[in-house]
Amino acid sequence: VQLVQSGAEVKKPGASVKVSCKASGYTFTGYYMNWVRQAPGQGLEWMGRINPNSGDTDYAEKYQGRVTMTRDTSSSTAYMELRNLRSDDTAFYYCARSGQVVYFDFWGQGSLITVSS
Amino acid sequence: DIVMTQSPDSLAVSLGERATINCKSSQSLLYSSNNQNYLAWYQQKPGQPPKLLINWASTRDVGVPDRFSGSGSGTDFTLTISSLQAEDVAVYYCQQYYSSPPYTFGQGTKLEIK
């Protein structure tokens, strides 16, 4: 199992970012893909998940209206778009696989998103 | 939301000694219908993503050394490293997956060598 994420980006406040996570080594549609973020030197925060089979999503209330998770089953890739970026959105963003029961057995390497004017 | 609180925030242990990290949840993580505790432990080394160590409170993931063990039930859980090795220096997180979203983590415990 491998989850390979897109690279680091620098964005201005108010902009949007779309992070990708390409999965390999397992059946992409058989597991949920979650997104977890970690501000520099801080702890882990679950943002939401997508069922790659159905496209159904669950988002943490904190991100409702500002995040969209999508997937492309043809390329086994999940995406997380975060809009209206603020400086406190500066963080590593990880994709992480889970089953129906949500513990995270495989993680991507992380994508550092820096929000700065 | 279920709040997860770890103690201590940081810990220094001598090589070969036992390290113990505690995790307390704001509500029970024990699901009565299957008698399972919906709690996981992760290890995060500097510059790396987290790694799953233990799920169901006490089941080691594949390849995790047996010096790592998890225990506890309900609201109180413990991660124990029986004989600390240099490569165990990391931050450790507990995570609950009992409730519907959000799935919450403890604040982390930083483990160092004394």
Interface residues (C-beta under 8 A of the other chain):
Chain A: N34 G43 L44 E45 W46 G48 R49 D58 Y59 A60 E61 K62 Y94 A96 V101 V102 Y103 F104 D105 W107 G108 Q109 G110
Chain B: Y38 A40 Y42 P49 P50 K51 L52 N55 D61 Y93 Q95 Y97 P101 P102 Y103 T104 F105 G106 Q107 G108
